[in-house]
Amino acid sequence: MKSKDEKRFQFIGNVVMIIMTVFAVADLPTVSVRMAMAIAGVLPVLIIYPFVQNNFVKGITLGGIKG
């Protein structure tokens, strides 16, 4: 008869195997689609940062002061 720990370990192993199978079968986007998603995620930051740069630097400076 298996102990509780052995059953728990077997259950976790089964869950990991199922997750690995699901991700192995899933169609991953091509490299060009992944690069487009990366640009879409970074572009807003690159556009907004120059306008809020002074506030960003002030916030870091104020946060670093002990008082």
PQR file with spaces between the fields and no chain letter, atoms N, CA, C, O and H, PARSE charges and radii, in Angstrom:
ATOM       1  N    MET     1       0.838   -1.171    0.000 -0.4000 1.5000
ATOM       2  CA   MET     1       0.000    0.000    0.000 -0.0000 2.0000
ATOM       3  C    MET     1       0.892    1.246    0.000  0.5500 1.7000
ATOM       4  O    MET     1       1.886    1.310    0.724 -0.5500 1.4000
ATOM       5  N    LYS     2       0.527    2.219   -0.810 -0.4000 1.5000
ATOM       6  CA   LYS     2       1.343    3.429   -0.941 -0.0000 2.0000
ATOM       7  C    LYS     2       1.014    4.415    0.172  0.5500 1.7000
ATOM       8  O    LYS     2      -0.122    4.514    0.636 -0.5500 1.4000
ATOM       9  H    LYS     2      -0.280    2.167   -1.398  0.4000 1.0000
ATOM      10  N    SER     3       2.040    5.132    0.576 -0.4000 1.5000
ATOM      11  CA   SER     3       1.840    6.146    1.600 -0.0000 2.0000
ATOM      12  C    SER     3       1.238    7.407    0.968  0.5500 1.7000
ATOM      13  O    SER     3       1.133    7.514   -0.254 -0.5500 1.4000
ATOM      14  H    SER     3       2.963    5.051    0.199  0.4000 1.0000
ATOM      15  N    LYS     4       0.849    8.347    1.817 -0.4000 1.5000
ATOM      16  CA   LYS     4       0.272    9.601    1.327 -0.0000 2.0000
ATOM      17  C    LYS     4       1.270   10.368    0.462  0.5500 1.7000
ATOM      18  O    LYS     4       0.905   10.926   -0.573 -0.5500 1.4000
ATOM      19  H    LYS     4       0.934    8.260    2.809  0.4000 1.0000
ATOM      20  N    ASP     5       2.525   10.390    0.890 -0.4000 1.5000
ATOM      21  CA   ASP     5       3.539   11.127    0.149 -0.0000 2.0000
ATOM      22  C    ASP     5       3.770   10.515   -1.229  0.5500 1.7000
ATOM      23  O    ASP     5       3.932   11.239   -2.212 -0.5500 1.4000
ATOM      24  H    ASP     5       2.821    9.936    1.731  0.4000 1.0000
ATOM      25  N    GLU     6       3.786    9.188   -1.305 -0.4000 1.5000
ATOM      26  CA   GLU     6       3.977    8.523   -2.598 -0.0000 2.0000
ATOM      27  C    GLU     6       2.812    8.815   -3.532  0.5500 1.7000
ATOM      28  O    GLU     6       3.015    9.045   -4.724 -0.5500 1.4000
ATOM      29  H    GLU     6       3.655    8.600   -0.507  0.4000 1.0000
ATOM      30  N    LYS     7       1.593    8.809   -3.000 -0.4000 1.5000
ATOM      31  CA   LYS     7       0.426    9.112   -3.820 -0.0000 2.0000
ATOM      32  C    LYS     7       0.465   10.562   -4.299  0.5500 1.7000
ATOM      33  O    LYS     7       0.153   10.853   -5.454 -0.5500 1.4000
ATOM      34  H    LYS     7       1.428    8.622   -2.031  0.4000 1.0000
ATOM      35  N    ARG     8       0.847   11.458   -3.409 -0.4000 1.5000
ATOM      36  CA   ARG     8       0.924   12.882   -3.760 -0.0000 2.0000
ATOM      37  C    ARG     8       1.988   13.088   -4.833  0.5500 1.7000
ATOM      38  O    ARG     8       1.765   13.830   -5.789 -0.5500 1.4000
ATOM      39  H    ARG     8       1.100   11.223   -2.471  0.4000 1.0000
ATOM      40  N    PHE     9       3.144   12.437   -4.685 -0.4000 1.5000
ATOM      41  CA   PHE     9       4.216   12.572   -5.664 -0.0000 2.0000
ATOM      42  C    PHE     9       3.780   12.028   -7.020  0.5500 1.7000
ATOM      43  O    PHE     9       4.092   12.620   -8.053 -0.5500 1.4000
ATOM      44  H    PHE     9       3.325   11.834   -3.908  0.4000 1.0000
ATOM      45  N    GLN    10       3.065   10.911   -7.025 -0.4000 1.5000
ATOM      46  CA   GLN    10       2.586   10.328   -8.264 -0.0000 2.0000
ATOM      47  C    GLN    10       1.567   11.252   -8.931  0.5500 1.7000
ATOM      48  O    GLN    10       1.577   11.412  -10.152 -0.5500 1.4000
ATOM      49  H    GLN    10       2.811   10.430   -6.186  0.4000 1.0000
ATOM      50  N    PHE    11       0.691   11.860   -8.132 -0.4000 1.5000
ATOM      51  CA   PHE    11      -0.310   12.781   -8.664 -0.0000 2.0000
ATOM      52  C    PHE    11       0.365   13.991   -9.313  0.5500 1.7000
ATOM      53  O    PHE    11      -0.013   14.405  -10.409 -0.5500 1.4000
ATOM      54  H    PHE    11       0.683   11.731   -7.141  0.4000 1.0000
ATOM      55  N    ILE    12       1.361   14.553   -8.633 -0.4000 1.5000
ATOM      56  CA   ILE    12       2.078   15.712   -9.169 -0.0000 2.0000
ATOM      57  C    ILE    12       2.795   15.327  -10.463  0.5500 1.7000
ATOM      58  O    ILE    12       2.813   16.101  -11.420 -0.5500 1.4000
ATOM      59  H    ILE    12       1.668   14.217   -7.743  0.4000 1.0000
ATOM      60  N    GLY    13       3.376   14.146  -10.490 -0.4000 1.5000
ATOM      61  CA   GLY    13       4.034   13.670  -11.704 -0.0000 2.0000
ATOM      62  C    GLY    13       3.065   13.538  -12.861  0.5500 1.7000
ATOM      63  O    GLY    13       3.393   13.885  -13.996 -0.5500 1.4000
ATOM      64  H    GLY    13       3.361   13.517   -9.713  0.4000 1.0000
ATOM      65  N    ASN    14       1.861   13.033  -12.574 -0.4000 1.5000
ATOM      66  CA   ASN    14       0.850   12.901  -13.621 -0.0000 2.0000
ATOM      67  C    ASN    14       0.418   14.270  -14.139  0.5500 1.7000
ATOM      68  O    ASN    14       0.253   14.455  -15.345 -0.5500 1.4000
ATOM      69  H    ASN    14       1.595   12.751  -11.652  0.4000 1.0000
ATOM      70  N    VAL    15       0.236   15.225  -13.237 -0.4000 1.5000
ATOM      71  CA   VAL    15      -0.163   16.571  -13.650 -0.0000 2.0000
ATOM      72  C    VAL    15       0.918   17.195  -14.519  0.5500 1.7000
ATOM      73  O    VAL    15       0.608   17.819  -15.534 -0.5500 1.4000
ATOM      74  H    VAL    15       0.371   15.075  -12.258  0.4000 1.0000
ATOM      75  N    VAL    16       2.167   17.041  -14.143 -0.4000 1.5000
ATOM      76  CA   VAL    16       3.272   17.594  -14.932 -0.0000 2.0000
ATOM      77  C    VAL    16       3.302   16.962  -16.318  0.5500 1.7000
ATOM      78  O    VAL    16       3.513   17.662  -17.308 -0.5500 1.4000
ATOM      79  H    VAL    16       2.419   16.534  -13.319  0.4000 1.0000
ATOM      80  N    MET    17       3.096   15.669  -16.404 -0.4000 1.5000
ATOM      81  CA   MET    17       3.094   14.988  -17.702 -0.0000 2.0000
ATOM      82  C    MET    17       1.958   15.503  -18.583  0.5500 1.7000
ATOM      83  O    MET    17       2.144   15.682  -19.787 -0.5500 1.4000
ATOM      84  H    MET    17       2.924   15.100  -15.600  0.4000 1.0000
ATOM      85  N    ILE    18       0.789   15.742  -18.000 -0.4000 1.5000
ATOM      86  CA   ILE    18      -0.351   16.259  -18.769 -0.0000 2.0000
ATOM      87  C    ILE    18      -0.032   17.659  -19.287  0.5500 1.7000
ATOM      88  O    ILE    18      -0.296   17.965  -20.449 -0.5500 1.4000
ATOM      89  H    ILE    18       0.638   15.596  -17.022  0.4000 1.0000
ATOM      90  N    ILE    19       0.531   18.503  -18.438 -0.4000 1.5000
ATOM      91  CA   ILE    19       0.868   19.869  -18.853 -0.0000 2.0000
ATOM      92  C    ILE    19       1.908   19.843  -19.960  0.5500 1.7000
ATOM      93  O    ILE    19       1.795   20.590  -20.932 -0.5500 1.4000
ATOM      94  H    ILE    19       0.746   18.254  -17.494  0.4000 1.0000
ATOM      95  N    MET    20       2.920   18.994  -19.828 -0.4000 1.5000
ATOM      96  CA   MET    20       3.946   18.901  -20.867 -0.0000 2.0000
ATOM      97  C    MET    20       3.341   18.428  -22.182  0.5500 1.7000
ATOM      98  O    MET    20       3.729   18.916  -23.243 -0.5500 1.4000
ATOM      99  H    MET    20       3.012   18.387  -19.038  0.4000 1.0000
ATOM     100  N    THR    21       2.405   17.494  -22.134 -0.4000 1.5000
ATOM     101  CA   THR    21       1.763   16.998  -23.340 -0.0000 2.0000
ATOM     102  C    THR    21       0.952   18.085  -24.009  0.5500 1.7000
ATOM     103  O    THR    21       0.992   18.233  -25.231 -0.5500 1.4000
ATOM     104  H    THR    21       2.091   17.098  -21.271  0.4000 1.0000
ATOM     105  N    VAL    22       0.210   18.854  -23.212 -0.4000 1.5000
ATOM     106  CA   VAL    22      -0.613   19.921  -23.773 -0.0000 2.0000
ATOM     107  C    VAL    22       0.258   20.960  -24.467  0.5500 1.7000
ATOM     108  O    VAL    22      -0.070   21.395  -25.571 -0.5500 1.4000
ATOM     109  H    VAL    22       0.178   18.734  -22.220  0.4000 1.0000
ATOM     110  N    PHE    23       1.361   21.366  -23.843 -0.4000 1.5000
ATOM     111  CA   PHE    23       2.219   22.374  -24.453 -0.0000 2.0000
ATOM     112  C    PHE    23       2.994   21.829  -25.640  0.5500 1.7000
ATOM     113  O    PHE    23       3.317   22.583  -26.557 -0.5500 1.4000
ATOM     114  H    PHE    23       1.627   21.013  -22.946  0.4000 1.0000
ATOM     115  N    ALA    24       3.295   20.557  -25.645 -0.4000 1.5000
ATOM     116  CA   ALA    24       4.020   19.970  -26.767 -0.0000 2.0000
ATOM     117  C    ALA    24       3.126   19.886  -27.996  0.5500 1.7000
ATOM     118  O    ALA    24       3.611   20.017  -29.119 -0.5500 1.4000
ATOM     119  H    ALA    24       3.032   19.944  -24.900  0.4000 1.0000
ATOM     120  N    VAL    25       1.840   19.672  -27.803 -0.4000 1.5000
ATOM     121  CA   VAL    25       0.900   19.530  -28.909 -0.0000 2.0000
ATOM     122  C    VAL    25       0.448   20.900  -29.414  0.5500 1.7000
ATOM     123  O    VAL    25       0.107   21.040  -30.589 -0.5500 1.4000
ATOM     124  H    VAL    25       1.446   19.565  -26.890  0.4000 1.0000
ATOM     125  N    ALA    26       0.443   21.908  -28.544 -0.4000 1.5000
ATOM     126  CA   ALA    26      -0.057   23.232  -28.913 -0.0000 2.0000
ATOM     127  C    ALA    26       0.807   23.831  -30.017  0.5500 1.7000
ATOM     128  O    ALA    26       2.026   23.664  -30.041 -0.5500 1.4000
ATOM     129  H    ALA    26       0.720   21.793  -27.590  0.4000 1.0000
ATOM     130  N    ASP    27       0.144   24.528  -30.923 -0.4000 1.5000
ATOM     131  CA   ASP    27       0.863   25.218  -31.995 -0.0000 2.0000
ATOM     132  C    ASP    27       1.399   26.532  -31.454  0.5500 1.7000
ATOM     133  O    ASP    27       0.635   27.410  -31.053 -0.5500 1.4000
ATOM     134  H    ASP    27      -0.846   24.663  -30.904  0.4000 1.0000
ATOM     135  N    LEU    28       2.714   26.657  -31.447 -0.4000 1.5000
ATOM     136  CA   LEU    28       3.345   27.884  -30.996 -0.0000 2.0000
ATOM     137  C    LEU    28       3.433   28.860  -32.162  0.5500 1.7000
ATOM     138  O    LEU    28       3.593   28.442  -33.309 -0.5500 1.4000
ATOM     139  H    LEU    28       3.335   25.944  -31.773  0.4000 1.0000
ATOM     140  N    PRO    29       3.330   30.163  -31.877 -0.5600 1.5000
ATOM     141  CA   PRO    29       3.441   31.134  -32.970  0.2800 2.0000
ATOM     142  C    PRO    29       4.821   31.101  -33.609  0.5500 1.7000
ATOM     143  O    PRO    29       5.807   30.712  -32.984 -0.5500 1.4000
ATOM     144  N    THR    30       4.866   31.514  -34.856 -0.4000 1.5000
ATOM     145  CA   THR    30       6.151   31.560  -35.555 -0.0000 2.0000
ATOM     146  C    THR    30       7.015   32.652  -34.948  0.5500 1.7000
ATOM     147  O    THR    30       6.549   33.461  -34.145 -0.5500 1.4000
ATOM     148  H    THR    30       4.065   31.830  -35.364  0.4000 1.0000
ATOM     149  N    VAL    31       8.275   32.660  -35.344 -0.4000 1.5000
ATOM     150  CA   VAL    31       9.219   33.634  -34.800 -0.0000 2.0000
ATOM     151  C    VAL    31       8.775   35.051  -35.151  0.5500 1.7000
ATOM     152  O    VAL    31       8.863   35.951  -34.316 -0.5500 1.4000
ATOM     153  H    VAL    31       8.653   32.003  -35.996  0.4000 1.0000
ATOM     154  N    SER    32       8.302   35.255  -36.368 -0.4000 1.5000
ATOM     155  CA   SER    32       7.899   36.595  -36.781 -0.0000 2.0000
ATOM     156  C    SER    32       6.700   37.090  -35.966  0.5500 1.7000
ATOM     157  O    SER    32       6.619   38.278  -35.651 -0.5500 1.4000
ATOM     158  H    SER    32       8.230   34.524  -37.047  0.4000 1.0000
ATOM     159  N    VAL    33       5.783   36.206  -35.625 -0.4000 1.5000
ATOM     160  CA   VAL    33       4.635   36.597  -34.808 -0.0000 2.0000
ATOM     161  C    VAL    33       5.090   36.924  -33.396  0.5500 1.7000
ATOM     162  O    VAL    33       4.601   37.879  -32.794 -0.5500 1.4000
ATOM     163  H    VAL    33       5.849   35.241  -35.881  0.4000 1.0000
ATOM     164  N    ARG    34       6.021   36.143  -32.861 -0.4000 1.5000
ATOM     165  CA   ARG    34       6.537   36.431  -31.518 -0.0000 2.0000
ATOM     166  C    ARG    34       7.265   37.772  -31.476  0.5500 1.7000
ATOM     167  O    ARG    34       7.128   38.519  -30.507 -0.5500 1.4000
ATOM     168  H    ARG    34       6.418   35.366  -33.350  0.4000 1.0000
ATOM     169  N    MET    35       8.037   38.082  -32.516 -0.4000 1.5000
ATOM     170  CA   MET    35       8.729   39.370  -32.569 -0.0000 2.0000
ATOM     171  C    MET    35       7.727   40.517  -32.672  0.5500 1.7000
ATOM     172  O    MET    35       7.924   41.566  -32.058 -0.5500 1.4000
ATOM     173  H    MET    35       8.149   37.475  -33.303  0.4000 1.0000
ATOM     174  N    ALA    36       6.662   40.331  -33.438 -0.4000 1.5000
ATOM     175  CA   ALA    36       5.632   41.365  -33.555 -0.0000 2.0000
ATOM     176  C    ALA    36       4.961   41.601  -32.200  0.5500 1.7000
ATOM     177  O    ALA    36       4.666   42.743  -31.847 -0.5500 1.4000
ATOM     178  H    ALA    36       6.502   39.479  -33.936  0.4000 1.0000
ATOM     179  N    MET    37       4.720   40.538  -31.446 -0.4000 1.5000
ATOM     180  CA   MET    37       4.122   40.687  -30.116 -0.0000 2.0000
ATOM     181  C    MET    37       5.079   41.410  -29.173  0.5500 1.7000
ATOM     182  O    MET    37       4.647   42.212  -28.345 -0.5500 1.4000
ATOM     183  H    MET    37       4.960   39.610  -31.733  0.4000 1.0000
ATOM     184  N    ALA    38       6.364   41.132  -29.291 -0.4000 1.5000
ATOM     185  CA   ALA    38       7.352   41.807  -28.442 -0.0000 2.0000
ATOM     186  C    ALA    38       7.387   43.304  -28.746  0.5500 1.7000
ATOM     187  O    ALA    38       7.438   44.125  -27.831 -0.5500 1.4000
ATOM     188  H    ALA    38       6.715   40.480  -29.963  0.4000 1.0000
ATOM     189  N    ILE    39       7.360   43.654  -30.024 -0.4000 1.5000
ATOM     190  CA   ILE    39       7.350   45.071  -30.418 -0.0000 2.0000
ATOM     191  C    ILE    39       6.070   45.734  -29.926  0.5500 1.7000
ATOM     192  O    ILE    39       6.109   46.859  -29.427 -0.5500 1.4000
ATOM     193  H    ILE    39       7.319   42.987  -30.768  0.4000 1.0000
ATOM     194  N    ALA    40       4.940   45.054  -30.061 -0.4000 1.5000
ATOM     195  CA   ALA    40       3.666   45.617  -29.607 -0.0000 2.0000
ATOM     196  C    ALA    40       3.673   45.835  -28.098  0.5500 1.7000
ATOM     197  O    ALA    40       3.004   46.747  -27.612 -0.5500 1.4000
ATOM     198  H    ALA    40       4.908   44.141  -30.467  0.4000 1.0000
ATOM     199  N    GLY    41       4.400   45.034  -27.355 -0.4000 1.5000
ATOM     200  CA   GLY    41       4.467   45.200  -25.912 -0.0000 2.0000
ATOM     201  C    GLY    41       5.430   46.288  -25.475  0.5500 1.7000
ATOM     202  O    GLY    41       5.195   46.952  -24.466 -0.5500 1.4000
ATOM     203  H    GLY    41       4.944   44.294  -27.749  0.4000 1.0000
ATOM     204  N    VAL    42       6.509   46.480  -26.218 -0.4000 1.5000
ATOM     205  CA   VAL    42       7.540   47.447  -25.836 -0.0000 2.0000
ATOM     206  C    VAL    42       7.246   48.842  -26.386  0.5500 1.7000
ATOM     207  O    VAL    42       7.632   49.839  -25.776 -0.5500 1.4000
ATOM     208  H    VAL    42       6.700   45.940  -27.038  0.4000 1.0000
ATOM     209  N    LEU    43       6.580   48.919  -27.511 -0.4000 1.5000
ATOM     210  CA   LEU    43       6.350   50.192  -28.186 -0.0000 2.0000
ATOM     211  C    LEU    43       5.648   51.233  -27.311  0.5500 1.7000
ATOM     212  O    LEU    43       6.100   52.378  -27.289 -0.5500 1.4000
ATOM     213  H    LEU    43       6.266   48.109  -28.006  0.4000 1.0000
ATOM     214  N    PRO    44       4.578   50.907  -26.593 -0.5600 1.5000
ATOM     215  CA   PRO    44       3.951   51.932  -25.740  0.2800 2.0000
ATOM     216  C    PRO    44       4.901   52.500  -24.685  0.5500 1.7000
ATOM     217  O    PRO    44       4.857   53.695  -24.393 -0.5500 1.4000
ATOM     218  N    VAL    45       5.748   51.664  -24.120 -0.4000 1.5000
ATOM     219  CA   VAL    45       6.706   52.141  -23.123 -0.0000 2.0000
ATOM     220  C    VAL    45       7.693   53.102  -23.767  0.5500 1.7000
ATOM     221  O    VAL    45       7.996   54.150  -23.197 -0.5500 1.4000
ATOM     222  H    VAL    45       5.784   50.694  -24.357  0.4000 1.0000
ATOM     223  N    LEU    46       8.189   52.763  -24.932 -0.4000 1.5000
ATOM     224  CA   LEU    46       9.144   53.631  -25.626 -0.0000 2.0000
ATOM     225  C    LEU    46       8.521   54.959  -26.034  0.5500 1.7000
ATOM     226  O    LEU    46       9.213   55.976  -26.083 -0.5500 1.4000
ATOM     227  H    LEU    46       7.943   51.911  -25.395  0.4000 1.0000
ATOM     228  N    ILE    47       7.238   54.963  -26.323 -0.4000 1.5000
ATOM     229  CA   ILE    47       6.566   56.201  -26.719 -0.0000 2.0000
ATOM     230  C    ILE    47       6.258   57.076  -25.503  0.5500 1.7000
ATOM     231  O    ILE    47       6.415   58.295  -25.576 -0.5500 1.4000
ATOM     232  H    ILE    47       6.676   54.137  -26.283  0.4000 1.0000
ATOM     233  N    ILE    48       5.832   56.496  -24.408 -0.4000 1.5000
ATOM     234  CA   ILE    48       5.392   57.261  -23.234 -0.0000 2.0000
ATOM     235  C    ILE    48       6.566   57.705  -22.369  0.5500 1.7000
ATOM     236  O    ILE    48       6.497   58.781  -21.775 -0.5500 1.4000
ATOM     237  H    ILE    48       5.705   55.506  -24.348  0.4000 1.0000
ATOM     238  N    TYR    49       7.627   56.934  -22.274 -0.4000 1.5000
ATOM     239  CA   TYR    49       8.733   57.230  -21.352 -0.0000 2.0000
ATOM     240  C    TYR    49       9.335   58.622  -21.526  0.5500 1.7000
ATOM     241  O    TYR    49       9.556   59.292  -20.518 -0.5500 1.4000
ATOM     242  H    TYR    49       7.683   56.060  -22.757  0.4000 1.0000
ATOM     243  N    PRO    50       9.614   59.102  -22.743 -0.5600 1.5000
ATOM     244  CA   PRO    50      10.224   60.440  -22.855  0.2800 2.0000
ATOM     245  C    PRO    50       9.366   61.551  -22.237  0.5500 1.7000
ATOM     246  O    PRO    50       9.902   62.551  -21.759 -0.5500 1.4000
ATOM     247  N    PHE    51       8.058   61.383  -22.246 -0.4000 1.5000
ATOM     248  CA   PHE    51       7.174   62.415  -21.708 -0.0000 2.0000
ATOM     249  C    PHE    51       7.100   62.388  -20.183  0.5500 1.7000
ATOM     250  O    PHE    51       6.811   63.412  -19.564 -0.5500 1.4000
ATOM     251  H    PHE    51       7.623   60.571  -22.635  0.4000 1.0000
ATOM     252  N    VAL    52       7.350   61.256  -19.581 -0.4000 1.5000
ATOM     253  CA   VAL    52       7.247   61.142  -18.118 -0.0000 2.0000
ATOM     254  C    VAL    52       8.612   60.902  -17.473  0.5500 1.7000
ATOM     255  O    VAL    52       8.695   60.524  -16.304 -0.5500 1.4000
ATOM     256  H    VAL    52       7.584   60.424  -20.083  0.4000 1.0000
ATOM     257  N    GLN    53       9.681   61.125  -18.240 -0.4000 1.5000
ATOM     258  CA   GLN    53      11.026   60.833  -17.748 -0.0000 2.0000
ATOM     259  C    GLN    53      11.361   61.642  -16.495  0.5500 1.7000
ATOM     260  O    GLN    53      11.926   61.097  -15.546 -0.5500 1.4000
ATOM     261  H    GLN    53       9.613   61.433  -19.190  0.4000 1.0000
ATOM     262  N    ASN    54      11.017   62.949  -16.478 -0.4000 1.5000
ATOM     263  CA   ASN    54      11.341   63.784  -15.318 -0.0000 2.0000
ATOM     264  C    ASN    54      10.636   63.273  -14.067  0.5500 1.7000
ATOM     265  O    ASN    54      11.244   63.202  -12.999 -0.5500 1.4000
ATOM     266  H    ASN    54      10.559   63.391  -17.248  0.4000 1.0000
ATOM     267  N    ASN    55       9.355   62.915  -14.188 -0.4000 1.5000
ATOM     268  CA   ASN    55       8.614   62.403  -13.034 -0.0000 2.0000
ATOM     269  C    ASN    55       9.180   61.067  -12.570  0.5500 1.7000
ATOM     270  O    ASN    55       9.222   60.786  -11.372 -0.5500 1.4000
ATOM     271  H    ASN    55       8.860   62.973  -15.055  0.4000 1.0000
ATOM     272  N    PHE    56       9.607   60.258  -13.507 -0.4000 1.5000
ATOM     273  CA   PHE    56      10.182   58.956  -13.181 -0.0000 2.0000
ATOM     274  C    PHE    56      11.465   59.124  -12.379  0.5500 1.7000
ATOM     275  O    PHE    56      11.666   58.448  -11.370 -0.5500 1.4000
ATOM     276  H    PHE    56       9.573   60.486  -14.480  0.4000 1.0000
ATOM     277  N    VAL    57      12.327   60.022  -12.828 -0.4000 1.5000
ATOM     278  CA   VAL    57      13.598   60.260  -12.140 -0.0000 2.0000
ATOM     279  C    VAL    57      13.341   60.860  -10.759  0.5500 1.7000
ATOM     280  O    VAL    57      13.990   60.468   -9.789 -0.5500 1.4000
ATOM     281  H    VAL    57      12.164   60.571  -13.647  0.4000 1.0000
ATOM     282  N    LYS    58      12.397   61.813  -10.654 -0.4000 1.5000
ATOM     283  CA   LYS    58      12.064   62.404   -9.350 -0.0000 2.0000
ATOM     284  C    LYS    58      11.561   61.343   -8.373  0.5500 1.7000
ATOM     285  O    LYS    58      11.925   61.354   -7.197 -0.5500 1.4000
ATOM     286  H    LYS    58      11.870   62.131  -11.442  0.4000 1.0000
ATOM     287  N    GLY    59      10.728   60.430   -8.860 -0.4000 1.5000
ATOM     288  CA   GLY    59      10.197   59.368   -8.003 -0.0000 2.0000
ATOM     289  C    GLY    59      11.294   58.455   -7.492  0.5500 1.7000
ATOM     290  O    GLY    59      11.279   58.057   -6.327 -0.5500 1.4000
ATOM     291  H    GLY    59      10.433   60.421   -9.816  0.4000 1.0000
ATOM     292  N    ILE    60      12.240   58.121   -8.348 -0.4000 1.5000
ATOM     293  CA   ILE    60      13.354   57.271   -7.921 -0.0000 2.0000
ATOM     294  C    ILE    60      14.223   58.014   -6.912  0.5500 1.7000
ATOM     295  O    ILE    60      14.679   57.432   -5.927 -0.5500 1.4000
ATOM     296  H    ILE    60      12.252   58.445   -9.294  0.4000 1.0000
ATOM     297  N    THR    61      14.448   59.300   -7.161 -0.4000 1.5000
ATOM     298  CA   THR    61      15.274   60.098   -6.252 -0.0000 2.0000
ATOM     299  C    THR    61      14.612   60.228   -4.890  0.5500 1.7000
ATOM     300  O    THR    61      15.267   60.053   -3.862 -0.5500 1.4000
ATOM     301  H    THR    61      14.077   59.772   -7.961  0.4000 1.0000
ATOM     302  N    LEU    62      13.326   60.532   -4.872 -0.4000 1.5000
ATOM     303  CA   LEU    62      12.617   60.673   -3.594 -0.0000 2.0000
ATOM     304  C    LEU    62      12.555   59.347   -2.839  0.5500 1.7000
ATOM     305  O    LEU    62      12.633   59.328   -1.610 -0.5500 1.4000
ATOM     306  H    LEU    62      12.794   60.674   -5.707  0.4000 1.0000
ATOM     307  N    GLY    63      12.419   58.272   -3.545 -0.4000 1.5000
ATOM     308  CA   GLY    63      12.353   56.963   -2.910 -0.0000 2.0000
ATOM     309  C    GLY    63      13.673   56.538   -2.305  0.5500 1.7000
ATOM     310  O    GLY    63      13.706   55.712   -1.393 -0.5500 1.4000
ATOM     311  H    GLY    63      12.356   58.288   -4.543  0.4000 1.0000
ATOM     312  N    GLY    64      14.769   57.102   -2.813 -0.4000 1.5000
ATOM     313  CA   GLY    64      16.092   56.703   -2.334 -0.0000 2.0000
ATOM     314  C    GLY    64      16.590   57.535   -1.166  0.5500 1.7000
ATOM     315  O    GLY    64      17.637   57.239   -0.591 -0.5500 1.4000
ATOM     316  H    GLY    64      14.742   57.772   -3.554  0.4000 1.0000
ATOM     317  N    ILE    65      15.840   58.585   -0.810 -0.4000 1.5000
ATOM     318  CA   ILE    65      16.266   59.464    0.286 -0.0000 2.0000
ATOM     319  C    ILE    65      15.774   58.901    1.621  0.5500 1.7000
ATOM     320  O    ILE    65      14.588   58.613    1.784 -0.5500 1.4000
ATOM     321  H    ILE    65      14.990   58.826   -1.277  0.4000 1.0000
ATOM     322  N    LYS    66      16.693   58.749    2.568 -0.4000 1.5000
ATOM     323  CA   LYS    66      16.291   58.309    3.904 -0.0000 2.0000
ATOM     324  C    LYS    66      15.874   59.528    4.692  0.5500 1.7000
ATOM     325  O    LYS    66      16.487   60.591    4.596 -0.5500 1.4000
ATOM     326  H    LYS    66      17.657   58.982    2.436  0.4000 1.0000
ATOM     327  N    GLY    67      14.829   59.361    5.466 -0.4000 1.5000
ATOM     328  CA   GLY    67      14.421   60.546    6.203 -0.0000 2.0000
ATOM     329  C    GLY    67      13.593   60.283    7.391  0.5500 1.7000
ATOM     330  O    GLY    67      13.195   61.219    8.085 -0.5500 1.4000
ATOM     331  H    GLY    67      14.330   58.497    5.544  0.4000 1.0000
